[in-house]
Amino acid sequence: MLFIGLLMVRPYMAQNPASWTTAQREWALGTIAIITQMNHDRFEFLAGAENPATLAAKDGQYLVQLWRINSREDLLREIKERLADSEDAARIGWSYPLAIHLARCGFVVGYLREDETWKIIMPAAQVLQQTFSSWQEMGGAYLKGRDDWSVPADIQSRYRGEWAYERVVMNPNGPWRKYPWNLDLGGKRKISMIPEKDAWIMVNPRREGLICIRLTLLDHDEASGPTKEDYLASIERAIGCHPRVFSDYHTRQDWTVDTECELKSIVRGNQVVARVRLGEIANELRQEGYGELFWYVQHEPHGPSELVPHTYHDSFVRDGLQWYIARQSLKTPVTDLELTYGFPQPPLNPGPDKTSEIKCTVDEAGDREGRIDEAALKYVELLFGNDPALAFDLMSPDSRKALTREQLATTASLLQELQPQNVKVQHLYVIDAGANTVSSNRTSTTVERDDVPERLVCGNNPEMPDAWVSVAITRDSEQAYVVASADSTNHKLALTIWLARQQNKWKVHGFSFSIATLGDKGPVDLWDLARAEKFRGHQLNSALLFAAAEDLVDRGPYLRLGIQSKILQEAASFVKPDAIAGLPPFLWRANQTTWKVLNVALAADGGKIHVVISHEVGHWQSDDQVDDWNRALLAYFKNRFPEYAEVFSGVVAVALEQGTKRSHRTVDEEPRQAKPSLVARRRDRPDSYR
């Protein structure tokens, strides 16, 4: 009776799963897109992955450790409590996505059948649709609820949520941009929708008296709103001088214009004081239906800086620049911004520099190196051991507030599933946070500030994206990042251990791990290969390589590779071939045959990289029958994309039986003479796991 009562909480729609279309189902899963993004899962699959079994252990630990859910009855009781928490929009915006996510996890671990899962998800999704007026409004309510629930000191958790929100909004293939908010979900109530698009503006006032502004409009439609000239006029009103356009381009349906103008009045002695009337640009954006603005203010960090009002939600140093970032609703007035920062004047009689530094030293720690490595490797050793919860005792007080011993054990179990071995330290970054000023030399990068920044660039050459990293820092006077690699089946892992010296002991402040290579190729190798294939006109090869590089370059919230922004930028602007454009399923047709392709990706096996094509099929009577279906698909693929063989070792077809968990795998790997790699091994980069 518990399950029936649960489904009757909001009986607004027909409870016939067969009647729900792919669009309706993907829309419903879009209500948990932020969670899906944070977990690096797939938006379009009910399980969050093509094969639910790959997430069963992770989701099972999540249910047990965080929710104390050990059975179907526990799951349904918790979902019912979440759905009952509906006294206002704020509660619905937080609790209902959690209920949907719990149902999704329950399906993965086998507590719910697929039809039962949809009977929970679809009505809950409809309640969210009837409560809010846009994807952004719902997402904002979820983030607010998440912030209220999180430990106040866990700033990194808030950043992870904001980062995931931004990625979901930006993703041209994600559910928020693929489907309108008022998509018909089968209910009888009229859905109110406020068209809400997103825009980006980046402002860079320079000490030469030049202001550079980049404006990016997602889903721009000049025919229905302000023209290019209108936006340029609003930029002129915002900064007080006529902008010169030096770049104007479209990426799919998004428009970006880069402008600059000379305004000597912003330079006042050894200070820059620049005011930007964002309200002028916001007025034009509202006319075209934009409801949210991401703004970025950046400048070279030469001296003390201040941005008023203090409405930004993040500030850090990256790419040799000080950044301020905020997300602002256009439903309310947009405040003008004023940036003030100093820059040094050459002294007539320079004397010794007495300023203390925030200094990041790379791979040089003197007599501290052994103690730092020992603390990091001991933590990793415990995570790999029989009782990983013991590693909790090696963590800093702040990190223990943000993570329970049980949650740490869950993380360790996920890591242990990858069977890591042969852990080796690859890099060491040591941060000495003195007082205010940060200098730069060949082996350190520092930045002048009034206070300790929340991120810092570490590297020998900030101008080369693959020669530096950006790291999160705290106010601890001594901190370190140990970056290690570990061997795993078919790939290498990257382990990031963030430590802080507290009471003369090095304590772990943060930890993350990720898959770092595909076979023996890291993200930079794949990126190089993707660009080479793009130059040769091999769109499919390039698209698959870009996607793989994008997945591998992510090192989590604490440490970011300098090359990540370059890879993400190129991957986002690359136009995929029609065969894999948009969101799956992709329908491939030849003669009288149609294949419903669910995913095309790369996978490594025994050091070889294969193209893996997953497709949905009906019930098969024998292995020979489904093998014939797979081989027909393989023959079609090889005929349509013969260039795949110039880069990849083979192609694999995986048939997934509709409505069940049965699958059948067919490998086509023809022996051929090895060809020289298009990617030269970089002798000056020993850390190939990057």
Helices and strands as residue ranges (DSSP letters): H 2-7, G 17-19, H 22-30, H 33-38, H 53-67, H 72-84, H 89-109, H 114-131, H 135-149, H 155-170, H 175-178, E 197-206, E 210-217, G 222-224, H 228-239, E 244-251, E 254-262, G 264-266, E 267-268, E 271-276, H 278-287, E 290-299, E 305-308, E 314-318, E 321-329, E 337-342, E 358-362, H 368-384, G 388-394, H 397-402, H 405-417, E 421-433, E 455-459, G 465-467, E 468-472, E 478-488, E 491-502, E 505-515, H 523-535, H 539-552, E 559-561, H 564-573, G 578-580, E 586-590, E 593-605, E 608-617, H 623-640, G 642-646, E 650-657, E 663-668
